[in-house]
Amino acid sequence: MTKSAMIRARVDPALKQEAEDIFEALGLSATQAITLFYQQVKWVRGLPFDVRVPNDVTLRTFEETDAGENLVRCENEQELFAKLGI
């Protein structure tokens, strides 16, 4: 199958760069990543991930962590599990 269809979209330049850095770390080009996304949409017949509107608690948590507030830091996974009680 020849690849001749074009997709054009405007995105925030910083978001584009961050995503493309991740694609590169995964060994993917932007074209390959977009093709993978489209294949997943086709196979699951919808978005390949849950899309939800965050509730008030989640929004407040995002705001706090973005501001560096109410963060819990751990040296390793054992300390994290201990703080979580698991």
Buried (B, 14 or more C-beta within 10 A) or exposed (E): EEEEEEEEEEEEEEEEEEBBEEBEEEEBEEEEBBBBEEEEEEEEEEEBEEEEEEEEEEEEBEEEEEEEEEEEEEEEEEEEEEEEEE
